[in-house]
């Protein structure tokens, strides 16, 4: 069963998945690994994660890095 089927008719949104929790300053990379995994199962929207996730407030460059 896909995620999209499980939550019909609402779109599915996820905050990850982060593939590890031991990589501070690298959450944007682990999220980039996890995003294709959840997209494969049919999620409608993906969230971006900045390098400062859980460490501080992101600035413009952090947001750009997280999105790209």
N, CA, C and O atoms as a Tripos MOL2 file, in Angstrom:
@<TRIPOS>MOLECULE
protein
  272   271    68     0     0
PROTEIN
NO_CHARGES

@<TRIPOS>ATOM
      1 N           0.8390   -1.1730    0.0000 N.3       1 UNK1
      2 CA          0.0000    0.0000    0.0000 C.3       1 UNK1
      3 C           0.8870    1.2410    0.0000 C.2       1 UNK1
      4 O           1.8690    1.3150    0.7380 O.2       1 UNK1
      5 N           0.5320    2.2070   -0.8320 N.am      2 UNK2
      6 CA          1.3030    3.4490   -0.8590 C.3       2 UNK2
      7 C           0.8030    4.4060    0.2140 C.2       2 UNK2
      8 O          -0.3090    4.2600    0.7210 O.2       2 UNK2
      9 N           1.6210    5.3710    0.5470 N.am      3 UNK3
     10 CA          1.2340    6.3880    1.5230 C.3       3 UNK3
     11 C           0.0240    7.1500    1.0050 C.2       3 UNK3
     12 O          -0.8840    7.4660    1.7740 O.2       3 UNK3
     13 N           0.0000    7.4470   -0.2860 N.am      4 UNK4
     14 CA         -1.1050    8.2010   -0.8710 C.3       4 UNK4
     15 C          -2.4280    7.4620   -0.7010 C.2       4 UNK4
     16 O          -3.4520    8.0950   -0.4450 O.2       4 UNK4
     17 N          -2.4280    6.1610   -0.8370 N.am      5 UNK5
     18 CA         -3.6360    5.3650   -0.6600 C.3       5 UNK5
     19 C          -4.0970    5.3800    0.7890 C.2       5 UNK5
     20 O          -5.2980    5.3980    1.0570 O.2       5 UNK5
     21 N          -3.1700    5.3730    1.7120 N.am      6 UNK6
     22 CA         -3.5060    5.3150    3.1320 C.3       6 UNK6
     23 C          -4.1780    6.5840    3.6340 C.2       6 UNK6
     24 O          -4.9450    6.5210    4.5950 O.2       6 UNK6
     25 N          -3.9200    7.7210    3.0270 N.am      7 UNK7
     26 CA         -4.4520    8.9890    3.5300 C.3       7 UNK7
     27 C          -5.4540    9.6500    2.5900 C.2       7 UNK7
     28 O          -5.8160   10.8080    2.7950 O.2       7 UNK7
     29 N          -5.9060    8.9360    1.5650 N.am      8 UNK8
     30 CA         -6.8440    9.5270    0.6060 C.3       8 UNK8
     31 C          -8.0480   10.1050    1.3180 C.2       8 UNK8
     32 O          -8.4940    9.5250    2.3080 O.2       8 UNK8
     33 N          -8.5860   11.2010    0.8710 N.am      9 UNK9
     34 CA         -8.2300   12.0070   -0.2930 C.3       9 UNK9
     35 C          -7.2390   13.1280    0.0300 C.2       9 UNK9
     36 O          -6.9320   13.9410   -0.8420 O.2       9 UNK9
     37 N          -6.7380   13.1850    1.2540 N.am     10 UNK10
     38 CA         -5.8160   14.2490    1.6480 C.3      10 UNK10
     39 C          -4.4140   13.9850    1.1010 C.2      10 UNK10
     40 O          -4.0030   12.8290    1.0060 O.2      10 UNK10
     41 N          -3.6740   15.0330    0.7400 N.am     11 UNK11
     42 CA         -2.2800   14.8250    0.3200 C.3      11 UNK11
     43 C          -1.4130   14.4670    1.5220 C.2      11 UNK11
     44 O          -1.6450   14.9500    2.6300 O.2      11 UNK11
     45 N          -0.4380   13.6370    1.3030 N.am     12 UNK12
     46 CA          0.4630   13.2170    2.3750 C.3      12 UNK12
     47 C           1.6780   14.1390    2.4090 C.2      12 UNK12
     48 O           2.2610   14.4490    1.3700 O.2      12 UNK12
     49 N           2.0500   14.5690    3.5980 N.am     13 UNK13
     50 CA          3.2060   15.4410    3.8080 C.3      13 UNK13
     51 C           4.0800   14.8020    4.8760 C.2      13 UNK13
     52 O           3.5700   14.2890    5.8720 O.2      13 UNK13
     53 N           5.3710   14.8300    4.6770 N.am     14 UNK14
     54 CA          6.2720   14.2180    5.6450 C.3      14 UNK14
     55 C           7.4240   15.1560    5.9770 C.2      14 UNK14
     56 O           7.7970   16.0010    5.1630 O.2      14 UNK14
     57 N           7.9740   15.0100    7.1430 N.am     15 UNK15
     58 CA          9.1130   15.8210    7.5810 C.3      15 UNK15
     59 C          10.4090   15.0300    7.5050 C.2      15 UNK15
     60 O          11.2570   15.1730    8.3870 O.2      15 UNK15
     61 N          10.5840   14.2420    6.5350 N.am     16 UNK16
     62 CA         11.7970   13.4450    6.4600 C.3      16 UNK16
     63 C          11.6670   12.4380    5.3360 C.2      16 UNK16
     64 O          11.2350   12.7940    4.2400 O.2      16 UNK16
     65 N          12.0210   11.2220    5.5750 N.am     17 UNK17
     66 CA         12.5840   10.7100    6.8170 C.3      17 UNK17
     67 C          14.0820   10.9620    6.9110 C.2      17 UNK17
     68 O          14.8060   10.8130    5.9260 O.2      17 UNK17
     69 N          14.5320   11.3330    8.0660 N.am     18 UNK18
     70 CA         15.9740   11.4160    8.3070 C.3      18 UNK18
     71 C          16.4750    9.9840    8.4550 C.2      18 UNK18
     72 O          15.8810    9.1900    9.1850 O.2      18 UNK18
     73 N          17.5320    9.6610    7.7860 N.am     19 UNK19
     74 CA         18.0250    8.2830    7.7910 C.3      19 UNK19
     75 C          18.9830    8.0000    8.9380 C.2      19 UNK19
     76 O          19.3820    6.8520    9.1340 O.2      19 UNK19
     77 N          19.3580    9.0210    9.6970 N.am     20 UNK20
     78 CA         20.1910    8.8370   10.8850 C.3      20 UNK20
     79 C          19.9500   10.0010   11.8380 C.2      20 UNK20
     80 O          19.4720   11.0580   11.4260 O.2      20 UNK20
     81 N          20.2730    9.8100   13.0820 N.am     21 UNK21
     82 CA         20.1230   10.9060   14.0400 C.3      21 UNK21
     83 C          21.4550   11.2670   14.6920 C.2      21 UNK21
     84 O          21.4810   11.9160   15.7380 O.2      21 UNK21
     85 N          22.5390   10.8550   14.0860 N.am     22 UNK22
     86 CA         23.8680   11.1070   14.6540 C.3      22 UNK22
     87 C          24.7390   11.9380   13.7130 C.2      22 UNK22
     88 O          25.9560   11.7590   13.6690 O.2      22 UNK22
     89 N          24.1200   12.8400   12.9680 N.am     23 UNK23
     90 CA         24.8750   13.6390   12.0040 C.3      23 UNK23
     91 C          24.5380   15.1180   12.1370 C.2      23 UNK23
     92 O          24.0160   15.7080   11.1910 O.2      23 UNK23
     93 N          24.8250   15.7370   13.2900 N.am     24 UNK24
     94 CA         24.5320   17.1640   13.4030 C.3      24 UNK24
     95 C          25.2860   17.9520   12.3310 C.2      24 UNK24
     96 O          26.4290   17.6340   12.0010 O.2      24 UNK24
     97 N          24.6500   18.9540   11.8100 N.am     25 UNK25
     98 CA         25.1590   19.7870   10.7080 C.3      25 UNK25
     99 C          25.0620   19.0960    9.3530 C.2      25 UNK25
    100 O          25.4010   19.6980    8.3340 O.2      25 UNK25
    101 N          24.6080   17.8500    9.3200 N.am     26 UNK26
    102 CA         24.4600   17.1250    8.0570 C.3      26 UNK26
    103 C          23.0430   16.6060    7.8620 C.2      26 UNK26
    104 O          22.8230   15.7160    7.0410 O.2      26 UNK26
    105 N          22.0690   17.1510    8.6100 N.am     27 UNK27
    106 CA         20.6810   16.7130    8.4710 C.3      27 UNK27
    107 C          20.1540   16.9520    7.0600 C.2      27 UNK27
    108 O          19.3080   16.1950    6.5860 O.2      27 UNK27
    109 N          20.6390   17.9920    6.3820 N.am     28 UNK28
    110 CA         20.1880   18.2550    5.0170 C.3      28 UNK28
    111 C          20.6320   17.1430    4.0680 C.2      28 UNK28
    112 O          19.9610   16.8820    3.0690 O.2      28 UNK28
    113 N          21.7420   16.4930    4.3650 N.am     29 UNK29
    114 CA         22.2230   15.3910    3.5230 C.3      29 UNK29
    115 C          21.4410   14.1150    3.8250 C.2      29 UNK29
    116 O          21.0230   13.4150    2.9020 O.2      29 UNK29
    117 N          21.2400   13.8060    5.1030 N.am     30 UNK30
    118 CA         20.4810   12.5990    5.4360 C.3      30 UNK30
    119 C          19.0290   12.7330    4.9900 C.2      30 UNK30
    120 O          18.4060   11.7410    4.6110 O.2      30 UNK30
    121 N          18.4890   13.9360    5.0310 N.am     31 UNK31
    122 CA         17.1390   14.1680    4.5280 C.3      31 UNK31
    123 C          17.0940   13.9800    3.0110 C.2      31 UNK31
    124 O          16.1060   13.4760    2.4770 O.2      31 UNK31
    125 N          18.1500   14.3790    2.3240 N.am     32 UNK32
    126 CA         18.2350   14.1760    0.8780 C.3      32 UNK32
    127 C          18.3100   12.7110    0.5000 C.2      32 UNK32
    128 O          17.9190   12.3370   -0.6060 O.2      32 UNK32
    129 N          18.8000   11.8850    1.3910 N.am     33 UNK33
    130 CA         18.8230   10.4380    1.1640 C.3      33 UNK33
    131 C          17.4380    9.8530    1.4450 C.2      33 UNK33
    132 O          16.9770    8.9640    0.7290 O.2      33 UNK33
    133 N          16.7810   10.3530    2.4850 N.am     34 UNK34
    134 CA         15.4740    9.8300    2.8680 C.3      34 UNK34
    135 C          14.3290   10.2900    1.9850 C.2      34 UNK34
    136 O          13.3410    9.5710    1.8410 O.2      34 UNK34
    137 N          14.4370   11.4720    1.3880 N.am     35 UNK35
    138 CA         13.3480   12.0210    0.5720 C.3      35 UNK35
    139 C          12.9560   11.1200   -0.6000 C.2      35 UNK35
    140 O          11.7620   10.9020   -0.8060 O.2      35 UNK35
    141 N          13.8960   10.5920   -1.3720 N.am     36 UNK36
    142 CA         13.4860    9.6930   -2.4580 C.3      36 UNK36
    143 C          12.8060    8.4220   -1.9410 C.2      36 UNK36
    144 O          11.9570    7.8450   -2.6190 O.2      36 UNK36
    145 N          13.1850    7.9960   -0.7410 N.am     37 UNK37
    146 CA         12.5630    6.7970   -0.1720 C.3      37 UNK37
    147 C          11.0720    7.0310    0.0790 C.2      37 UNK37
    148 O          10.2460    6.1920   -0.2790 O.2      37 UNK37
    149 N          10.7230    8.1640    0.6910 N.am     38 UNK38
    150 CA          9.3250    8.4400    0.9890 C.3      38 UNK38
    151 C           8.5680    8.8510   -0.2760 C.2      38 UNK38
    152 O           7.3710    8.5870   -0.3850 O.2      38 UNK38
    153 N           9.2450    9.4930   -1.2310 N.am     39 UNK39
    154 CA          8.5960    9.8420   -2.4980 C.3      39 UNK39
    155 C           8.2090    8.5790   -3.2640 C.2      39 UNK39
    156 O           7.1670    8.5420   -3.9170 O.2      39 UNK39
    157 N           9.0350    7.5620   -3.1840 N.am     40 UNK40
    158 CA          8.7460    6.2870   -3.8450 C.3      40 UNK40
    159 C           7.4160    5.7080   -3.3660 C.2      40 UNK40
    160 O           6.6980    5.0680   -4.1350 O.2      40 UNK40
    161 N           7.0940    5.9360   -2.0930 N.am     41 UNK41
    162 CA          5.8640    5.3910   -1.5160 C.3      41 UNK41
    163 C           4.6670    6.3150   -1.6930 C.2      41 UNK41
    164 O           3.5960    6.0310   -1.1570 O.2      41 UNK41
    165 N           4.8160    7.4040   -2.4220 N.am     42 UNK42
    166 CA          3.6710    8.1950   -2.8320 C.3      42 UNK42
    167 C           3.3610    9.4490   -2.0460 C.2      42 UNK42
    168 O           2.2360    9.9450   -2.1170 O.2      42 UNK42
    169 N           4.3100    9.9800   -1.3030 N.am     43 UNK43
    170 CA          4.0210   11.2260   -0.5910 C.3      43 UNK43
    171 C           3.8360   12.3680   -1.5880 C.2      43 UNK43
    172 O           4.4690   12.3800   -2.6430 O.2      43 UNK43
    173 N           2.9780   13.3180   -1.2610 N.am     44 UNK44
    174 CA          2.6480   14.4000   -2.1820 C.3      44 UNK44
    175 C           3.5850   15.5960   -2.0480 C.2      44 UNK44
    176 O           3.8130   16.3110   -3.0240 O.2      44 UNK44
    177 N           4.1340   15.8250   -0.8500 N.am     45 UNK45
    178 CA          4.9840   16.9890   -0.6040 C.3      45 UNK45
    179 C           6.1940   16.5740    0.2210 C.2      45 UNK45
    180 O           6.0990   15.7080    1.0910 O.2      45 UNK45
    181 N           7.3170   17.1930   -0.0580 N.am     46 UNK46
    182 CA          8.5310   16.9320    0.7110 C.3      46 UNK46
    183 C           8.9440   18.1960    1.4570 C.2      46 UNK46
    184 O           8.6720   19.3070    1.0020 O.2      46 UNK46
    185 N           9.5830   18.0320    2.5720 N.am     47 UNK47
    186 CA         10.0560   19.1410    3.3930 C.3      47 UNK47
    187 C          11.5690   19.2790    3.1970 C.2      47 UNK47
    188 O          12.2720   18.2800    3.0480 O.2      47 UNK47
    189 N          12.0580   20.5000    3.1960 N.am     48 UNK48
    190 CA         13.5070   20.6770    3.1400 C.3      48 UNK48
    191 C          14.0520   20.8080    4.5540 C.2      48 UNK48
    192 O          13.3460   21.2530    5.4580 O.2      48 UNK48
    193 N          15.2890   20.4250    4.7400 N.am     49 UNK49
    194 CA         15.9530   20.4930    6.0420 C.3      49 UNK49
    195 C          17.2500   21.2690    5.8540 C.2      49 UNK49
    196 O          17.9930   21.0280    4.9040 O.2      49 UNK49
    197 N          17.5160   22.1980    6.7600 N.am     50 UNK50
    198 CA         18.7320   23.0080    6.6690 C.3      50 UNK50
    199 C          19.8690   22.3670    7.4640 C.2      50 UNK50
    200 O          19.6180   21.5240    8.3250 O.2      50 UNK50
    201 N          21.1090   22.7540    7.1880 N.am     51 UNK51
    202 CA         22.2370   22.2310    7.9640 C.3      51 UNK51
    203 C          22.1600   22.6000    9.4500 C.2      51 UNK51
    204 O          22.7520   21.9140   10.2840 O.2      51 UNK51
    205 N          21.4470   23.6630    9.7870 N.am     52 UNK52
    206 CA         21.3470   24.0890   11.1860 C.3      52 UNK52
    207 C          20.1700   23.4510   11.9230 C.2      52 UNK52
    208 O          19.8720   23.8380   13.0530 O.2      52 UNK52
    209 N          19.5080   22.4980   11.3120 N.am     53 UNK53
    210 CA         18.3690   21.8450   11.9450 C.3      53 UNK53
    211 C          18.7500   21.3520   13.3350 C.2      53 UNK53
    212 O          19.7490   20.6490   13.4890 O.2      53 UNK53
    213 N          17.9840   21.7040   14.3250 N.am     54 UNK54
    214 CA         18.1800   21.3420   15.7340 C.3      54 UNK54
    215 C          19.3780   22.0290   16.3860 C.2      54 UNK54
    216 O          19.6560   21.7730   17.5580 O.2      54 UNK54
    217 N          20.0910   22.8890   15.6700 N.am     55 UNK55
    218 CA         21.2730   23.5460   16.2350 C.3      55 UNK55
    219 C          21.1090   25.0560   16.3550 C.2      55 UNK55
    220 O          21.7940   25.6830   17.1630 O.2      55 UNK55
    221 N          20.2300   25.6440   15.5820 N.am     56 UNK56
    222 CA         20.0530   27.0880   15.6000 C.3      56 UNK56
    223 C          19.0840   27.5200   14.5260 C.2      56 UNK56
    224 O          18.4840   26.6850   13.8480 O.2      56 UNK56
    225 N          18.9310   28.8130   14.3690 N.am     57 UNK57
    226 CA         18.0420   29.3480   13.3520 C.3      57 UNK57
    227 C          18.7930   29.4970   12.0310 C.2      57 UNK57
    228 O          19.8920   30.0500   12.0030 O.2      57 UNK57
    229 N          18.2090   29.0080   10.9410 N.am     58 UNK58
    230 CA         18.8920   29.0830    9.6520 C.3      58 UNK58
    231 C          18.8900   30.4970    9.0860 C.2      58 UNK58
    232 O          17.9610   31.2730    9.3140 O.2      58 UNK58
    233 N          19.9380   30.8150    8.3500 N.am     59 UNK59
    234 CA         19.9760   32.0780    7.6180 C.3      59 UNK59
    235 C          19.6700   31.7890    6.1450 C.2      59 UNK59
    236 O          19.3460   30.6560    5.7870 O.2      59 UNK59
    237 N          19.7700   32.7950    5.3090 N.am     60 UNK60
    238 CA         19.4280   32.6430    3.8960 C.3      60 UNK60
    239 C          20.2670   31.5570    3.2130 C.2      60 UNK60
    240 O          19.7310   30.7580    2.4450 O.2      60 UNK60
    241 N          21.5580   31.5200    3.4820 N.am     61 UNK61
    242 CA         22.4290   30.5240    2.8530 C.3      61 UNK61
    243 C          22.0870   29.1080    3.3170 C.2      61 UNK61
    244 O          22.1550   28.1670    2.5260 O.2      61 UNK61
    245 N          21.7200   28.9480    4.5900 N.am     62 UNK62
    246 CA         21.3280   27.6320    5.0940 C.3      62 UNK62
    247 C          20.0690   27.1310    4.3920 C.2      62 UNK62
    248 O          19.9760   25.9560    4.0380 O.2      62 UNK62
    249 N          19.1050   28.0240    4.1940 N.am     63 UNK63
    250 CA         17.8720   27.6410    3.5050 C.3      63 UNK63
    251 C          18.1820   27.2490    2.0650 C.2      63 UNK63
    252 O          17.6430   26.2630    1.5620 O.2      63 UNK63
    253 N          19.0380   28.0070    1.4050 N.am     64 UNK64
    254 CA         19.4200   27.6810    0.0260 C.3      64 UNK64
    255 C          20.0830   26.3090   -0.0360 C.2      64 UNK64
    256 O          19.7790   25.5150   -0.9260 O.2      64 UNK64
    257 N          20.9800   26.0250    0.8960 N.am     65 UNK65
    258 CA         21.6480   24.7220    0.9430 C.3      65 UNK65
    259 C          20.6390   23.6080    1.1930 C.2      65 UNK65
    260 O          20.7290   22.5420    0.5840 O.2      65 UNK65
    261 N          19.6880   23.8450    2.0760 N.am     66 UNK66
    262 CA         18.6850   22.8360    2.3840 C.3      66 UNK66
    263 C          17.7650   22.5280    1.2190 C.2      66 UNK66
    264 O          17.3730   21.3780    1.0210 O.2      66 UNK66
    265 N          17.4200   23.5480    0.4490 N.am     67 UNK67
    266 CA         16.5120   23.3540   -0.6790 C.3      67 UNK67
    267 C          17.2260   22.6950   -1.8500 C.2      67 UNK67
    268 O          16.6610   21.8310   -2.5190 O.2      67 UNK67
    269 N          18.4620   23.0990   -2.0970 N.am     68 UNK68
    270 CA         19.1970   22.5630   -3.2430 C.3      68 UNK68
    271 C          19.7990   21.2430   -2.8630 C.2      68 UNK68
    272 O          20.4650   20.6090   -3.6810 O.2      68 UNK68
@<TRIPOS>BOND
     1     1     2 1
     2     2     3 1
     3     3     4 2
     4     3     5 am
     5     5     6 1
     6     6     7 1
     7     7     8 2
     8     7     9 am
     9     9    10 1
    10    10    11 1
    11    11    12 2
    12    11    13 am
    13    13    14 1
    14    14    15 1
    15    15    16 2
    16    15    17 am
    17    17    18 1
    18    18    19 1
    19    19    20 2
    20    19    21 am
    21    21    22 1
    22    22    23 1
    23    23    24 2
    24    23    25 am
    25    25    26 1
    26    26    27 1
    27    27    28 2
    28    27    29 am
    29    29    30 1
    30    30    31 1
    31    31    32 2
    32    31    33 am
    33    33    34 1
    34    34    35 1
    35    35    36 2
    36    35    37 am
    37    37    38 1
    38    38    39 1
    39    39    40 2
    40    39    41 am
    41    41    42 1
    42    42    43 1
    43    43    44 2
    44    43    45 am
    45    45    46 1
    46    46    47 1
    47    47    48 2
    48    47    49 am
    49    49    50 1
    50    50    51 1
    51    51    52 2
    52    51    53 am
    53    53    54 1
    54    54    55 1
    55    55    56 2
    56    55    57 am
    57    57    58 1
    58    58    59 1
    59    59    60 2
    60    59    61 am
    61    61    62 1
    62    62    63 1
    63    63    64 2
    64    63    65 am
    65    65    66 1
    66    66    67 1
    67    67    68 2
    68    67    69 am
    69    69    70 1
    70    70    71 1
    71    71    72 2
    72    71    73 am
    73    73    74 1
    74    74    75 1
    75    75    76 2
    76    75    77 am
    77    77    78 1
    78    78    79 1
    79    79    80 2
    80    79    81 am
    81    81    82 1
    82    82    83 1
    83    83    84 2
    84    83    85 am
    85    85    86 1
    86    86    87 1
    87    87    88 2
    88    87    89 am
    89    89    90 1
    90    90    91 1
    91    91    92 2
    92    91    93 am
    93    93    94 1
    94    94    95 1
    95    95    96 2
    96    95    97 am
    97    97    98 1
    98    98    99 1
    99    99   100 2
   100    99   101 am
   101   101   102 1
   102   102   103 1
   103   103   104 2
   104   103   105 am
   105   105   106 1
   106   106   107 1
   107   107   108 2
   108   107   109 am
   109   109   110 1
   110   110   111 1
   111   111   112 2
   112   111   113 am
   113   113   114 1
   114   114   115 1
   115   115   116 2
   116   115   117 am
   117   117   118 1
   118   118   119 1
   119   119   120 2
   120   119   121 am
   121   121   122 1
   122   122   123 1
   123   123   124 2
   124   123   125 am
   125   125   126 1
   126   126   127 1
   127   127   128 2
   128   127   129 am
   129   129   130 1
   130   130   131 1
   131   131   132 2
   132   131   133 am
   133   133   134 1
   134   134   135 1
   135   135   136 2
   136   135   137 am
   137   137   138 1
   138   138   139 1
   139   139   140 2
   140   139   141 am
   141   141   142 1
   142   142   143 1
   143   143   144 2
   144   143   145 am
   145   145   146 1
   146   146   147 1
   147   147   148 2
   148   147   149 am
   149   149   150 1
   150   150   151 1
   151   151   152 2
   152   151   153 am
   153   153   154 1
   154   154   155 1
   155   155   156 2
   156   155   157 am
   157   157   158 1
   158   158   159 1
   159   159   160 2
   160   159   161 am
   161   161   162 1
   162   162   163 1
   163   163   164 2
   164   163   165 am
   165   165   166 1
   166   166   167 1
   167   167   168 2
   168   167   169 am
   169   169   170 1
   170   170   171 1
   171   171   172 2
   172   171   173 am
   173   173   174 1
   174   174   175 1
   175   175   176 2
   176   175   177 am
   177   177   178 1
   178   178   179 1
   179   179   180 2
   180   179   181 am
   181   181   182 1
   182   182   183 1
   183   183   184 2
   184   183   185 am
   185   185   186 1
   186   186   187 1
   187   187   188 2
   188   187   189 am
   189   189   190 1
   190   190   191 1
   191   191   192 2
   192   191   193 am
   193   193   194 1
   194   194   195 1
   195   195   196 2
   196   195   197 am
   197   197   198 1
   198   198   199 1
   199   199   200 2
   200   199   201 am
   201   201   202 1
   202   202   203 1
   203   203   204 2
   204   203   205 am
   205   205   206 1
   206   206   207 1
   207   207   208 2
   208   207   209 am
   209   209   210 1
   210   210   211 1
   211   211   212 2
   212   211   213 am
   213   213   214 1
   214   214   215 1
   215   215   216 2
   216   215   217 am
   217   217   218 1
   218   218   219 1
   219   219   220 2
   220   219   221 am
   221   221   222 1
   222   222   223 1
   223   223   224 2
   224   223   225 am
   225   225   226 1
   226   226   227 1
   227   227   228 2
   228   227   229 am
   229   229   230 1
   230   230   231 1
   231   231   232 2
   232   231   233 am
   233   233   234 1
   234   234   235 1
   235   235   236 2
   236   235   237 am
   237   237   238 1
   238   238   239 1
   239   239   240 2
   240   239   241 am
   241   241   242 1
   242   242   243 1
   243   243   244 2
   244   243   245 am
   245   245   246 1
   246   246   247 1
   247   247   248 2
   248   247   249 am
   249   249   250 1
   250   250   251 1
   251   251   252 2
   252   251   253 am
   253   253   254 1
   254   254   255 1
   255   255   256 2
   256   255   257 am
   257   257   258 1
   258   258   259 1
   259   259   260 2
   260   259   261 am
   261   261   262 1
   262   262   263 1
   263   263   264 2
   264   263   265 am
   265   265   266 1
   266   266   267 1
   267   267   268 2
   268   267   269 am
   269   269   270 1
   270   270   271 1
   271   271   272 2
@<TRIPOS>SUBSTRUCTURE
     1 UNK1         2 RESIDUE 1 A UNK
     2 UNK2         6 RESIDUE 1 A UNK
     3 UNK3        10 RESIDUE 1 A UNK
     4 UNK4        14 RESIDUE 1 A UNK
     5 UNK5        18 RESIDUE 1 A UNK
     6 UNK6        22 RESIDUE 1 A UNK
     7 UNK7        26 RESIDUE 1 A UNK
     8 UNK8        30 RESIDUE 1 A UNK
     9 UNK9        34 RESIDUE 1 A UNK
    10 UNK10       38 RESIDUE 1 A UNK
    11 UNK11       42 RESIDUE 1 A UNK
    12 UNK12       46 RESIDUE 1 A UNK
    13 UNK13       50 RESIDUE 1 A UNK
    14 UNK14       54 RESIDUE 1 A UNK
    15 UNK15       58 RESIDUE 1 A UNK
    16 UNK16       62 RESIDUE 1 A UNK
    17 UNK17       66 RESIDUE 1 A UNK
    18 UNK18       70 RESIDUE 1 A UNK
    19 UNK19       74 RESIDUE 1 A UNK
    20 UNK20       78 RESIDUE 1 A UNK
    21 UNK21       82 RESIDUE 1 A UNK
    22 UNK22       86 RESIDUE 1 A UNK
    23 UNK23       90 RESIDUE 1 A UNK
    24 UNK24       94 RESIDUE 1 A UNK
    25 UNK25       98 RESIDUE 1 A UNK
    26 UNK26      102 RESIDUE 1 A UNK
    27 UNK27      106 RESIDUE 1 A UNK
    28 UNK28      110 RESIDUE 1 A UNK
    29 UNK29      114 RESIDUE 1 A UNK
    30 UNK30      118 RESIDUE 1 A UNK
    31 UNK31      122 RESIDUE 1 A UNK
    32 UNK32      126 RESIDUE 1 A UNK
    33 UNK33      130 RESIDUE 1 A UNK
    34 UNK34      134 RESIDUE 1 A UNK
    35 UNK35      138 RESIDUE 1 A UNK
    36 UNK36      142 RESIDUE 1 A UNK
    37 UNK37      146 RESIDUE 1 A UNK
    38 UNK38      150 RESIDUE 1 A UNK
    39 UNK39      154 RESIDUE 1 A UNK
    40 UNK40      158 RESIDUE 1 A UNK
    41 UNK41      162 RESIDUE 1 A UNK
    42 UNK42      166 RESIDUE 1 A UNK
    43 UNK43      170 RESIDUE 1 A UNK
    44 UNK44      174 RESIDUE 1 A UNK
    45 UNK45      178 RESIDUE 1 A UNK
    46 UNK46      182 RESIDUE 1 A UNK
    47 UNK47      186 RESIDUE 1 A UNK
    48 UNK48      190 RESIDUE 1 A UNK
    49 UNK49      194 RESIDUE 1 A UNK
    50 UNK50      198 RESIDUE 1 A UNK
    51 UNK51      202 RESIDUE 1 A UNK
    52 UNK52      206 RESIDUE 1 A UNK
    53 UNK53      210 RESIDUE 1 A UNK
    54 UNK54      214 RESIDUE 1 A UNK
    55 UNK55      218 RESIDUE 1 A UNK
    56 UNK56      222 RESIDUE 1 A UNK
    57 UNK57      226 RESIDUE 1 A UNK
    58 UNK58      230 RESIDUE 1 A UNK
    59 UNK59      234 RESIDUE 1 A UNK
    60 UNK60      238 RESIDUE 1 A UNK
    61 UNK61      242 RESIDUE 1 A UNK
    62 UNK62      246 RESIDUE 1 A UNK
    63 UNK63      250 RESIDUE 1 A UNK
    64 UNK64      254 RESIDUE 1 A UNK
    65 UNK65      258 RESIDUE 1 A UNK
    66 UNK66      262 RESIDUE 1 A UNK
    67 UNK67      266 RESIDUE 1 A UNK
    68 UNK68      270 RESIDUE 1 A UNK
